[in-house]
Amino acid sequence: MKIKELRMMSEKELDEKFVELKKELIKINAQIATGTNPKSPGQVKTIKKTLAKIKTIKQQKNTEKSKQ
């Protein structure tokens, strides 16, 4: 997901997206742990980066709120 798309989301939408991606990451990690190859191995890296982007955006929004 692109950073611009994430910045336009509300905090509630960001939370929902974060939970959704976290569940997907857990599912893929379970597949890896059992020895099954995931459909696309590069997806783990992409999901982790998107989770980090969401955390960063949420932190920035909270910082902006506290300054006001």
PDB file of N, CA, C and O in Angstrom:
ATOM      1  N   MET A   1       0.832  -1.174   0.000  1.00  0.00           N
ATOM      2  CA  MET A   1       0.000   0.000   0.000  1.00  0.00           C
ATOM      3  C   MET A   1       0.881   1.243   0.000  1.00  0.00           C
ATOM      4  O   MET A   1       1.928   1.275   0.648  1.00  0.00           O
ATOM      5  N   LYS A   2       0.457   2.242  -0.717  1.00  0.00           N
ATOM      6  CA  LYS A   2       1.252   3.453  -0.802  1.00  0.00           C
ATOM      7  C   LYS A   2       0.992   4.347   0.400  1.00  0.00           C
ATOM      8  O   LYS A   2      -0.083   4.323   0.998  1.00  0.00           O
ATOM      9  N   ILE A   3       2.001   5.134   0.736  1.00  0.00           N
ATOM     10  CA  ILE A   3       1.936   6.003   1.912  1.00  0.00           C
ATOM     11  C   ILE A   3       0.827   7.046   1.768  1.00  0.00           C
ATOM     12  O   ILE A   3       0.186   7.409   2.755  1.00  0.00           O
ATOM     13  N   LYS A   4       0.597   7.529   0.548  1.00  0.00           N
ATOM     14  CA  LYS A   4      -0.454   8.532   0.322  1.00  0.00           C
ATOM     15  C   LYS A   4      -1.823   7.961   0.662  1.00  0.00           C
ATOM     16  O   LYS A   4      -2.658   8.638   1.262  1.00  0.00           O
ATOM     17  N   GLU A   5      -2.046   6.703   0.271  1.00  0.00           N
ATOM     18  CA  GLU A   5      -3.328   6.056   0.562  1.00  0.00           C
ATOM     19  C   GLU A   5      -3.523   5.910   2.067  1.00  0.00           C
ATOM     20  O   GLU A   5      -4.624   6.115   2.578  1.00  0.00           O
ATOM     21  N   LEU A   6      -2.458   5.557   2.771  1.00  0.00           N
ATOM     22  CA  LEU A   6      -2.542   5.376   4.212  1.00  0.00           C
ATOM     23  C   LEU A   6      -2.787   6.703   4.928  1.00  0.00           C
ATOM     24  O   LEU A   6      -3.543   6.752   5.898  1.00  0.00           O
ATOM     25  N   ARG A   7      -2.157   7.771   4.460  1.00  0.00           N
ATOM     26  CA  ARG A   7      -2.331   9.080   5.108  1.00  0.00           C
ATOM     27  C   ARG A   7      -3.756   9.607   4.980  1.00  0.00           C
ATOM     28  O   ARG A   7      -4.215  10.365   5.835  1.00  0.00           O
ATOM     29  N   MET A   8      -4.461   9.211   3.918  1.00  0.00           N
ATOM     30  CA  MET A   8      -5.829   9.693   3.718  1.00  0.00           C
ATOM     31  C   MET A   8      -6.840   8.928   4.571  1.00  0.00           C
ATOM     32  O   MET A   8      -7.989   9.352   4.696  1.00  0.00           O
ATOM     33  N   MET A   9      -6.425   7.815   5.154  1.00  0.00           N
ATOM     34  CA  MET A   9      -7.331   7.016   5.983  1.00  0.00           C
ATOM     35  C   MET A   9      -7.518   7.646   7.360  1.00  0.00           C
ATOM     36  O   MET A   9      -6.641   8.340   7.875  1.00  0.00           O
ATOM     37  N   SER A  10      -8.685   7.381   7.937  1.00  0.00           N
ATOM     38  CA  SER A  10      -8.926   7.830   9.304  1.00  0.00           C
ATOM     39  C   SER A  10      -8.216   6.882  10.260  1.00  0.00           C
ATOM     40  O   SER A  10      -7.720   5.832   9.852  1.00  0.00           O
ATOM     41  N   GLU A  11      -8.170   7.256  11.530  1.00  0.00           N
ATOM     42  CA  GLU A  11      -7.491   6.402  12.519  1.00  0.00           C
ATOM     43  C   GLU A  11      -8.204   5.068  12.669  1.00  0.00           C
ATOM     44  O   GLU A  11      -7.561   4.038  12.867  1.00  0.00           O
ATOM     45  N   LYS A  12      -9.512   5.081  12.578  1.00  0.00           N
ATOM     46  CA  LYS A  12     -10.274   3.837  12.691  1.00  0.00           C
ATOM     47  C   LYS A  12      -9.941   2.907  11.529  1.00  0.00           C
ATOM     48  O   LYS A  12      -9.744   1.707  11.723  1.00  0.00           O
ATOM     49  N   GLU A  13      -9.879   3.462  10.328  1.00  0.00           N
ATOM     50  CA  GLU A  13      -9.542   2.656   9.155  1.00  0.00           C
ATOM     51  C   GLU A  13      -8.112   2.113   9.259  1.00  0.00           C
ATOM     52  O   GLU A  13      -7.846   0.973   8.878  1.00  0.00           O
ATOM     53  N   LEU A  14      -7.196   2.935   9.778  1.00  0.00           N
ATOM     54  CA  LEU A  14      -5.823   2.484   9.961  1.00  0.00           C
ATOM     55  C   LEU A  14      -5.756   1.323  10.947  1.00  0.00           C
ATOM     56  O   LEU A  14      -5.026   0.355  10.734  1.00  0.00           O
ATOM     57  N   ASP A  15      -6.528   1.432  12.033  1.00  0.00           N
ATOM     58  CA  ASP A  15      -6.563   0.348  13.023  1.00  0.00           C
ATOM     59  C   ASP A  15      -7.082  -0.948  12.407  1.00  0.00           C
ATOM     60  O   ASP A  15      -6.535  -2.025  12.643  1.00  0.00           O
ATOM     61  N   GLU A  16      -8.148  -0.827  11.613  1.00  0.00           N
ATOM     62  CA  GLU A  16      -8.726  -2.008  10.969  1.00  0.00           C
ATOM     63  C   GLU A  16      -7.734  -2.635   9.993  1.00  0.00           C
ATOM     64  O   GLU A  16      -7.586  -3.856   9.952  1.00  0.00           O
ATOM     65  N   LYS A  17      -7.061  -1.808   9.216  1.00  0.00           N
ATOM     66  CA  LYS A  17      -6.082  -2.298   8.249  1.00  0.00           C
ATOM     67  C   LYS A  17      -4.909  -2.959   8.968  1.00  0.00           C
ATOM     68  O   LYS A  17      -4.389  -3.977   8.509  1.00  0.00           O
ATOM     69  N   PHE A  18      -4.494  -2.379  10.096  1.00  0.00           N
ATOM     70  CA  PHE A  18      -3.393  -2.923  10.874  1.00  0.00           C
ATOM     71  C   PHE A  18      -3.735  -4.325  11.382  1.00  0.00           C
ATOM     72  O   PHE A  18      -2.922  -5.243  11.285  1.00  0.00           O
ATOM     73  N   VAL A  19      -4.945  -4.480  11.924  1.00  0.00           N
ATOM     74  CA  VAL A  19      -5.382  -5.779  12.445  1.00  0.00           C
ATOM     75  C   VAL A  19      -5.459  -6.798  11.310  1.00  0.00           C
ATOM     76  O   VAL A  19      -5.035  -7.943  11.464  1.00  0.00           O
ATOM     77  N   GLU A  20      -5.999  -6.376  10.181  1.00  0.00           N
ATOM     78  CA  GLU A  20      -6.132  -7.270   9.025  1.00  0.00           C
ATOM     79  C   GLU A  20      -4.758  -7.766   8.550  1.00  0.00           C
ATOM     80  O   GLU A  20      -4.573  -8.957   8.300  1.00  0.00           O
ATOM     81  N   LEU A  21      -3.804  -6.844   8.432  1.00  0.00           N
ATOM     82  CA  LEU A  21      -2.464  -7.218   7.980  1.00  0.00           C
ATOM     83  C   LEU A  21      -1.750  -8.088   9.008  1.00  0.00           C
ATOM     84  O   LEU A  21      -1.013  -9.007   8.648  1.00  0.00           O
ATOM     85  N   LYS A  22      -1.969  -7.796  10.284  1.00  0.00           N
ATOM     86  CA  LYS A  22      -1.342  -8.581  11.351  1.00  0.00           C
ATOM     87  C   LYS A  22      -1.827 -10.033  11.304  1.00  0.00           C
ATOM     88  O   LYS A  22      -1.035 -10.962  11.461  1.00  0.00           O
ATOM     89  N   LYS A  23      -3.141 -10.224  11.084  1.00  0.00           N
ATOM     90  CA  LYS A  23      -3.697 -11.575  10.974  1.00  0.00           C
ATOM     91  C   LYS A  23      -3.117 -12.307   9.768  1.00  0.00           C
ATOM     92  O   LYS A  23      -2.793 -13.492   9.840  1.00  0.00           O
ATOM     93  N   GLU A  24      -2.993 -11.585   8.668  1.00  0.00           N
ATOM     94  CA  GLU A  24      -2.438 -12.181   7.455  1.00  0.00           C
ATOM     95  C   GLU A  24      -0.979 -12.589   7.665  1.00  0.00           C
ATOM     96  O   GLU A  24      -0.551 -13.646   7.200  1.00  0.00           O
ATOM     97  N   LEU A  25      -0.228 -11.755   8.362  1.00  0.00           N
ATOM     98  CA  LEU A  25       1.169 -12.062   8.654  1.00  0.00           C
ATOM     99  C   LEU A  25       1.288 -13.293   9.548  1.00  0.00           C
ATOM    100  O   LEU A  25       2.160 -14.136   9.337  1.00  0.00           O
ATOM    101  N   ILE A  26       0.419 -13.395  10.535  1.00  0.00           N
ATOM    102  CA  ILE A  26       0.415 -14.561  11.426  1.00  0.00           C
ATOM    103  C   ILE A  26       0.116 -15.836  10.626  1.00  0.00           C
ATOM    104  O   ILE A  26       0.737 -16.877  10.840  1.00  0.00           O
ATOM    105  N   LYS A  27      -0.845 -15.733   9.704  1.00  0.00           N
ATOM    106  CA  LYS A  27      -1.202 -16.887   8.885  1.00  0.00           C
ATOM    107  C   LYS A  27      -0.022 -17.320   8.006  1.00  0.00           C
ATOM    108  O   LYS A  27       0.254 -18.513   7.887  1.00  0.00           O
ATOM    109  N   ILE A  28       0.658 -16.382   7.406  1.00  0.00           N
ATOM    110  CA  ILE A  28       1.803 -16.698   6.547  1.00  0.00           C
ATOM    111  C   ILE A  28       2.945 -17.274   7.378  1.00  0.00           C
ATOM    112  O   ILE A  28       3.600 -18.227   6.957  1.00  0.00           O
ATOM    113  N   ASN A  29       3.185 -16.700   8.558  1.00  0.00           N
ATOM    114  CA  ASN A  29       4.242 -17.223   9.420  1.00  0.00           C
ATOM    115  C   ASN A  29       3.930 -18.646   9.882  1.00  0.00           C
ATOM    116  O   ASN A  29       4.844 -19.453  10.052  1.00  0.00           O
ATOM    117  N   ALA A  30       2.656 -18.959  10.086  1.00  0.00           N
ATOM    118  CA  ALA A  30       2.268 -20.315  10.462  1.00  0.00           C
ATOM    119  C   ALA A  30       2.546 -21.282   9.315  1.00  0.00           C
ATOM    120  O   ALA A  30       2.995 -22.407   9.538  1.00  0.00           O
ATOM    121  N   GLN A  31       2.281 -20.846   8.099  1.00  0.00           N
ATOM    122  CA  GLN A  31       2.576 -21.674   6.931  1.00  0.00           C
ATOM    123  C   GLN A  31       4.072 -21.967   6.837  1.00  0.00           C
ATOM    124  O   GLN A  31       4.482 -23.093   6.557  1.00  0.00           O
ATOM    125  N   ILE A  32       4.871 -20.942   7.072  1.00  0.00           N
ATOM    126  CA  ILE A  32       6.321 -21.098   7.009  1.00  0.00           C
ATOM    127  C   ILE A  32       6.800 -22.044   8.104  1.00  0.00           C
ATOM    128  O   ILE A  32       7.678 -22.876   7.874  1.00  0.00           O
ATOM    129  N   ALA A  33       6.224 -21.914   9.290  1.00  0.00           N
ATOM    130  CA  ALA A  33       6.630 -22.749  10.430  1.00  0.00           C
ATOM    131  C   ALA A  33       6.311 -24.222  10.202  1.00  0.00           C
ATOM    132  O   ALA A  33       7.044 -25.098  10.661  1.00  0.00           O
ATOM    133  N   THR A  34       5.221 -24.494   9.499  1.00  0.00           N
ATOM    134  CA  THR A  34       4.851 -25.883   9.245  1.00  0.00           C
ATOM    135  C   THR A  34       5.585 -26.463   8.048  1.00  0.00           C
ATOM    136  O   THR A  34       5.457 -27.653   7.758  1.00  0.00           O
ATOM    137  N   GLY A  35       6.344 -25.643   7.357  1.00  0.00           N
ATOM    138  CA  GLY A  35       7.131 -26.129   6.234  1.00  0.00           C
ATOM    139  C   GLY A  35       6.479 -25.925   4.883  1.00  0.00           C
ATOM    140  O   GLY A  35       7.057 -26.281   3.856  1.00  0.00           O
ATOM    141  N   THR A  36       5.292 -25.361   4.868  1.00  0.00           N
ATOM    142  CA  THR A  36       4.603 -25.079   3.614  1.00  0.00           C
ATOM    143  C   THR A  36       5.136 -23.776   3.036  1.00  0.00           C
ATOM    144  O   THR A  36       5.324 -22.799   3.761  1.00  0.00           O
ATOM    145  N   ASN A  37       5.376 -23.765   1.741  1.00  0.00           N
ATOM    146  CA  ASN A  37       5.821 -22.530   1.105  1.00  0.00           C
ATOM    147  C   ASN A  37       4.632 -21.607   0.882  1.00  0.00           C
ATOM    148  O   ASN A  37       3.606 -22.040   0.357  1.00  0.00           O
ATOM    149  N   PRO A  38       4.755 -20.338   1.273  1.00  0.00           N
ATOM    150  CA  PRO A  38       3.653 -19.399   1.025  1.00  0.00           C
ATOM    151  C   PRO A  38       3.529 -19.123  -0.474  1.00  0.00           C
ATOM    152  O   PRO A  38       4.464 -19.356  -1.240  1.00  0.00           O
ATOM    153  N   LYS A  39       2.360 -18.623  -0.877  1.00  0.00           N
ATOM    154  CA  LYS A  39       2.116 -18.349  -2.299  1.00  0.00           C
ATOM    155  C   LYS A  39       3.141 -17.380  -2.868  1.00  0.00           C
ATOM    156  O   LYS A  39       3.673 -17.591  -3.958  1.00  0.00           O
ATOM    157  N   SER A  40       3.414 -16.313  -2.117  1.00  0.00           N
ATOM    158  CA  SER A  40       4.441 -15.371  -2.561  1.00  0.00           C
ATOM    159  C   SER A  40       5.318 -15.015  -1.360  1.00  0.00           C
ATOM    160  O   SER A  40       4.879 -14.300  -0.460  1.00  0.00           O
ATOM    161  N   PRO A  41       6.547 -15.509  -1.347  1.00  0.00           N
ATOM    162  CA  PRO A  41       7.436 -15.287  -0.202  1.00  0.00           C
ATOM    163  C   PRO A  41       7.758 -13.807   0.058  1.00  0.00           C
ATOM    164  O   PRO A  41       8.017 -13.426   1.199  1.00  0.00           O
ATOM    165  N   GLY A  42       7.743 -12.993  -0.965  1.00  0.00           N
ATOM    166  CA  GLY A  42       8.037 -11.569  -0.799  1.00  0.00           C
ATOM    167  C   GLY A  42       6.939 -10.815  -0.091  1.00  0.00           C
ATOM    168  O   GLY A  42       7.122  -9.666   0.309  1.00  0.00           O
ATOM    169  N   GLN A  43       5.793 -11.461   0.066  1.00  0.00           N
ATOM    170  CA  GLN A  43       4.656 -10.805   0.694  1.00  0.00           C
ATOM    171  C   GLN A  43       4.925 -10.510   2.168  1.00  0.00           C
ATOM    172  O   GLN A  43       4.403  -9.533   2.704  1.00  0.00           O
ATOM    173  N   VAL A  44       5.725 -11.335   2.826  1.00  0.00           N
ATOM    174  CA  VAL A  44       6.032 -11.127   4.245  1.00  0.00           C
ATOM    175  C   VAL A  44       6.725  -9.780   4.421  1.00  0.00           C
ATOM    176  O   VAL A  44       6.369  -9.003   5.307  1.00  0.00           O
ATOM    177  N   LYS A  45       7.706  -9.510   3.582  1.00  0.00           N
ATOM    178  CA  LYS A  45       8.450  -8.258   3.660  1.00  0.00           C
ATOM    179  C   LYS A  45       7.535  -7.066   3.403  1.00  0.00           C
ATOM    180  O   LYS A  45       7.622  -6.053   4.096  1.00  0.00           O
ATOM    181  N   THR A  46       6.667  -7.186   2.415  1.00  0.00           N
ATOM    182  CA  THR A  46       5.741  -6.106   2.077  1.00  0.00           C
ATOM    183  C   THR A  46       4.774  -5.824   3.220  1.00  0.00           C
ATOM    184  O   THR A  46       4.501  -4.665   3.533  1.00  0.00           O
ATOM    185  N   ILE A  47       4.257  -6.876   3.841  1.00  0.00           N
ATOM    186  CA  ILE A  47       3.312  -6.708   4.950  1.00  0.00           C
ATOM    187  C   ILE A  47       4.005  -6.027   6.129  1.00  0.00           C
ATOM    188  O   ILE A  47       3.440  -5.129   6.753  1.00  0.00           O
ATOM    189  N   LYS A  48       5.225  -6.456   6.429  1.00  0.00           N
ATOM    190  CA  LYS A  48       5.958  -5.849   7.543  1.00  0.00           C
ATOM    191  C   LYS A  48       6.217  -4.368   7.294  1.00  0.00           C
ATOM    192  O   LYS A  48       6.108  -3.558   8.214  1.00  0.00           O
ATOM    193  N   LYS A  49       6.555  -4.009   6.064  1.00  0.00           N
ATOM    194  CA  LYS A  49       6.795  -2.606   5.735  1.00  0.00           C
ATOM    195  C   LYS A  49       5.512  -1.791   5.867  1.00  0.00           C
ATOM    196  O   LYS A  49       5.536  -0.669   6.372  1.00  0.00           O
ATOM    197  N   THR A  50       4.402  -2.350   5.415  1.00  0.00           N
ATOM    198  CA  THR A  50       3.125  -1.645   5.507  1.00  0.00           C
ATOM    199  C   THR A  50       2.713  -1.462   6.964  1.00  0.00           C
ATOM    200  O   THR A  50       2.194  -0.407   7.328  1.00  0.00           O
ATOM    201  N   LEU A  51       2.935  -2.472   7.801  1.00  0.00           N
ATOM    202  CA  LEU A  51       2.640  -2.342   9.229  1.00  0.00           C
ATOM    203  C   LEU A  51       3.464  -1.221   9.851  1.00  0.00           C
ATOM    204  O   LEU A  51       2.957  -0.447  10.664  1.00  0.00           O
ATOM    205  N   ALA A  52       4.732  -1.136   9.469  1.00  0.00           N
ATOM    206  CA  ALA A  52       5.594  -0.080   9.992  1.00  0.00           C
ATOM    207  C   ALA A  52       5.112   1.292   9.526  1.00  0.00           C
ATOM    208  O   ALA A  52       5.146   2.255  10.293  1.00  0.00           O
ATOM    209  N   LYS A  53       4.665   1.384   8.282  1.00  0.00           N
ATOM    210  CA  LYS A  53       4.142   2.651   7.765  1.00  0.00           C
ATOM    211  C   LYS A  53       2.908   3.084   8.550  1.00  0.00           C
ATOM    212  O   LYS A  53       2.763   4.257   8.896  1.00  0.00           O
ATOM    213  N   ILE A  54       2.020   2.128   8.829  1.00  0.00           N
ATOM    214  CA  ILE A  54       0.798   2.443   9.578  1.00  0.00           C
ATOM    215  C   ILE A  54       1.149   2.931  10.980  1.00  0.00           C
ATOM    216  O   ILE A  54       0.578   3.911  11.458  1.00  0.00           O
ATOM    217  N   LYS A  55       2.082   2.254  11.637  1.00  0.00           N
ATOM    218  CA  LYS A  55       2.500   2.681  12.977  1.00  0.00           C
ATOM    219  C   LYS A  55       3.075   4.091  12.949  1.00  0.00           C
ATOM    220  O   LYS A  55       2.786   4.899  13.832  1.00  0.00           O
ATOM    221  N   THR A  56       3.881   4.388  11.947  1.00  0.00           N
ATOM    222  CA  THR A  56       4.499   5.704  11.825  1.00  0.00           C
ATOM    223  C   THR A  56       3.440   6.782  11.624  1.00  0.00           C
ATOM    224  O   THR A  56       3.490   7.831  12.266  1.00  0.00           O
ATOM    225  N   ILE A  57       2.490   6.527  10.743  1.00  0.00           N
ATOM    226  CA  ILE A  57       1.431   7.505  10.460  1.00  0.00           C
ATOM    227  C   ILE A  57       0.580   7.743  11.705  1.00  0.00           C
ATOM    228  O   ILE A  57       0.227   8.883  12.005  1.00  0.00           O
ATOM    229  N   LYS A  58       0.248   6.670  12.431  1.00  0.00           N
ATOM    230  CA  LYS A  58      -0.530   6.827  13.659  1.00  0.00           C
ATOM    231  C   LYS A  58       0.231   7.659  14.684  1.00  0.00           C
ATOM    232  O   LYS A  58      -0.357   8.498  15.366  1.00  0.00           O
ATOM    233  N   GLN A  59       1.522   7.431  14.793  1.00  0.00           N
ATOM    234  CA  GLN A  59       2.351   8.197  15.733  1.00  0.00           C
ATOM    235  C   GLN A  59       2.379   9.670  15.336  1.00  0.00           C
ATOM    236  O   GLN A  59       2.279  10.546  16.195  1.00  0.00           O
ATOM    237  N   GLN A  60       2.514   9.946  14.039  1.00  0.00           N
ATOM    238  CA  GLN A  60       2.534  11.327  13.558  1.00  0.00           C
ATOM    239  C   GLN A  60       1.204  12.022  13.837  1.00  0.00           C
ATOM    240  O   GLN A  60       1.181  13.183  14.245  1.00  0.00           O
ATOM    241  N   LYS A  61       0.101  11.313  13.617  1.00  0.00           N
ATOM    242  CA  LYS A  61      -1.209  11.898  13.874  1.00  0.00           C
ATOM    243  C   LYS A  61      -1.399  12.194  15.356  1.00  0.00           C
ATOM    244  O   LYS A  61      -1.967  13.225  15.715  1.00  0.00           O
ATOM    245  N   ASN A  62      -0.924  11.292  16.221  1.00  0.00           N
ATOM    246  CA  ASN A  62      -1.028  11.518  17.664  1.00  0.00           C
ATOM    247  C   ASN A  62      -0.173  12.692  18.097  1.00  0.00           C
ATOM    248  O   ASN A  62      -0.574  13.461  18.972  1.00  0.00           O
ATOM    249  N   THR A  63       0.990  12.842  17.504  1.00  0.00           N
ATOM    250  CA  THR A  63       1.867  13.964  17.831  1.00  0.00           C
ATOM    251  C   THR A  63       1.225  15.288  17.424  1.00  0.00           C
ATOM    252  O   THR A  63       1.289  16.269  18.165  1.00  0.00           O
ATOM    253  N   GLU A  64       0.606  15.309  16.242  1.00  0.00           N
ATOM    254  CA  GLU A  64      -0.071  16.519  15.778  1.00  0.00           C
ATOM    255  C   GLU A  64      -1.218  16.898  16.705  1.00  0.00           C
ATOM    256  O   GLU A  64      -1.431  18.077  16.985  1.00  0.00           O
ATOM    257  N   LYS A  65      -1.960  15.892  17.182  1.00  0.00           N
ATOM    258  CA  LYS A  65      -3.085  16.154  18.079  1.00  0.00           C
ATOM    259  C   LYS A  65      -2.607  16.728  19.412  1.00  0.00           C
ATOM    260  O   LYS A  65      -3.228  17.637  19.963  1.00  0.00           O
ATOM    261  N   SER A  66      -1.521  16.202  19.915  1.00  0.00           N
ATOM    262  CA  SER A  66      -1.029  16.657  21.218  1.00  0.00           C
ATOM    263  C   SER A  66      -0.454  18.070  21.152  1.00  0.00           C
ATOM    264  O   SER A  66      -0.436  18.775  22.161  1.00  0.00           O
ATOM    265  N   LYS A  67       0.009  18.486  19.991  1.00  0.00           N
ATOM    266  CA  LYS A  67       0.552  19.844  19.847  1.00  0.00           C
ATOM    267  C   LYS A  67      -0.545  20.885  19.805  1.00  0.00           C
ATOM    268  O   LYS A  67      -0.318  22.044  20.152  1.00  0.00           O
ATOM    269  N   GLN A  68      -1.738  20.483  19.380  1.00  0.00           N
ATOM    270  CA  GLN A  68      -2.833  21.452  19.232  1.00  0.00           C
ATOM    271  C   GLN A  68      -3.518  21.740  20.530  1.00  0.00           C
ATOM    272  O   GLN A  68      -4.458  22.534  20.569  1.00  0.00           O
TER     273      GLN A  68
END
